[in-house]
Amino acid sequence: MAFRPGAYQALGGFQPVPCGEDAALLDDAGRAGFRVRRDPGMVVATSSRRLGRAPGGMAAALSAIDHHGAPSMPHPRGAAWQYRQQAEARRIWAGLPDSFVAARFGDRIGLTGDHVIGVARDCPNAEAFAMRVVPALPDIPDVTLAEAEQALALLERQLCEQAA
């Protein structure tokens, strides 16, 4: 991860939690309106140790896989829906507080138009609005890693077909 010093200071740095401080900082950055770039071309090397310092950290996750197999994970369809709605939220932010726009968008994401406008009012920019207003898609069952990979391949094919 890389942060500009001012952004890191504005966020208050890493939270003092036993694990997951990196993910929490990224979430905080998005909700504060900072652009968060997740580059799929970046590769991260981590330790493969099974005994680590942080309960619930990477070593514990690897150890759990050794003993119980790969964990289930959210279906990629939920993330794809969330990303699309966040893109739409960024597009409409400048047009708020138009109640018609807010109501139409709210209907799609399961919120009232007033709620959408209320969230927009508290956001410094479109990025913060998108990260705060769009919920996770409810009632999507977890899947195995193999099922998630198949779903991602299907989503990729569909997007490539749409782009062609």
C-alpha positions in Angstrom: 0.0 0.0 0.0 1.1 3.5 -0.6 -0.4 6.7 0.8 0.4 10.4 0.5 1.5 11.6 4.0 -1.4 14.0 4.2 -4.0 11.3 3.4 -2.4 9.0 6.0 -2.5 11.7 8.6 -6.0 12.7 7.8 -7.1 9.1 8.3 -5.3 8.8 11.6 -3.0 6.0 10.4 -3.5 2.4 11.1 -6.1 1.4 13.8 -4.7 -0.5 16.8 -6.5 -3.8 16.0 -5.0 -7.3 16.2 -5.3 -7.9 12.5 -7.0 -6.5 9.4 -5.6 -3.0 10.0 -4.6 -2.7 6.3 -8.1 -3.5 5.0 -9.6 -1.1 7.6 -7.4 1.7 6.5 -8.4 1.2 2.8 -12.1 1.2 3.8 -11.6 4.4 5.8 -9.8 6.0 2.9 -12.7 5.3 0.5 -15.3 6.5 3.0 -13.3 9.7 3.5 -13.4 10.4 -0.2 -9.8 9.4 -1.1 -9.4 7.5 -4.4 -8.4 3.9 -3.7 -6.8 2.2 -6.6 -6.7 -1.6 -6.6 -4.3 -2.5 -9.4 -4.7 -6.2 -10.5 -1.2 -6.1 -11.9 0.3 -5.7 -8.5 1.7 -8.9 -7.0 2.2 -9.2 -3.2 4.5 -11.8 -1.7 3.6 -12.9 1.9 5.1 -15.2 4.3 4.0 -18.8 4.2 4.5 -19.4 7.9 1.8 -21.0 9.9 2.6 -19.5 13.3 2.3 -15.8 13.3 2.1 -12.8 15.7 -1.5 -11.7 14.9 -4.4 -13.9 15.9 -6.7 -14.1 12.9 -3.9 -12.9 10.6 -2.4 -14.5 7.5 -0.6 -17.3 9.3 -3.9 -18.3 11.0 -5.7 -18.3 7.7 -3.0 -20.5 6.1 -3.1 -22.9 9.0 -6.9 -23.1 8.8 -6.7 -24.0 5.1 -4.2 -26.7 6.0 -6.6 -28.2 8.5 -10.0 -27.5 7.0 -9.5 -26.8 3.3 -10.1 -23.6 1.4 -12.7 -21.4 3.1 -15.9 -20.4 1.4 -16.2 -16.8 0.1 -18.8 -14.4 -1.1 -20.0 -15.0 -4.6 -18.3 -12.6 -7.1 -21.8 -11.6 -8.4 -22.3 -9.6 -5.2 -19.0 -7.7 -5.6 -19.8 -7.1 -9.3 -23.2 -5.6 -8.4 -21.7 -3.5 -5.7 -19.0 -2.1 -8.1 -21.6 -1.2 -10.7 -23.8 0.6 -8.2 -20.7 2.5 -6.8 -19.9 3.6 -10.4 -23.5 4.8 -10.8 -23.3 6.5 -7.4 -20.3 8.5 -8.5 -22.1 9.5 -11.7 -25.2 10.8 -9.9 -23.5 12.5 -6.9 -23.2 15.9 -8.6 -26.9 15.8 -9.5 -28.1 15.4 -5.9 -30.1 16.5 -4.0 -32.6 16.0 -6.9 -35.2 13.8 -5.3 -36.2 12.0 -8.5 -32.6 10.9 -9.1 -32.1 9.9 -5.5 -35.4 7.9 -5.4 -34.5 6.0 -8.6 -31.1 5.2 -7.4 -32.4 4.3 -3.9 -34.9 1.9 -5.4 -32.0 0.0 -7.1 -29.9 -0.3 -3.9 -32.7 -0.8 -1.4 -32.7 2.6 0.2 -35.2 5.5 0.2 -34.4 8.7 -1.8 -34.3 10.6 1.5 -31.6 8.3 2.8 -29.6 8.6 -0.4 -29.8 12.4 -0.1 -28.8 12.3 3.6 -25.7 10.3 2.8 -24.8 12.6 -0.1 -25.1 15.6 2.2 -22.4 14.2 4.6 -19.9 13.4 1.8 -17.1 15.6 0.6 -17.0 14.1 -2.9 -18.4 11.4 -5.2 -15.9 8.8 -4.1 -16.9 9.1 -0.4 -20.6 9.0 -1.4 -20.1 5.8 -3.5 -18.3 4.0 -0.7 -20.8 5.0 2.0 -24.1 4.7 0.2 -23.9 1.3 -1.6 -24.5 -1.7 0.6 -23.3 -5.2 0.1 -25.7 -7.3 -1.9 -27.7 -9.2 0.7 -28.6 -12.9 0.5 -25.7 -14.0 -1.7 -24.6 -17.4 -0.5 -20.9 -18.1 0.0 -19.2 -20.4 -2.6 -16.0 -22.4 -2.8 -12.9 -21.0 -4.3 -13.4 -23.2 -7.5 -17.0 -21.9 -7.8 -15.8 -18.3 -7.3 -13.2 -18.7 -10.0 -15.8 -20.1 -12.4 -18.1 -17.2 -11.7 -15.3 -14.7 -12.3 -14.4 -16.4 -15.6 -18.1 -16.1 -16.7 -18.3 -12.5 -15.6 -15.1 -11.7 -17.6 -16.5 -13.4 -20.7 -19.8 -11.5 -20.4 -18.0 -8.2 -20.0 -15.7 -8.9 -23.0 -18.7 -9.8 -25.1 -20.5 -6.5 -24.1 -17.4 -4.5 -24.9 -17.0 -6.0 -28.4 
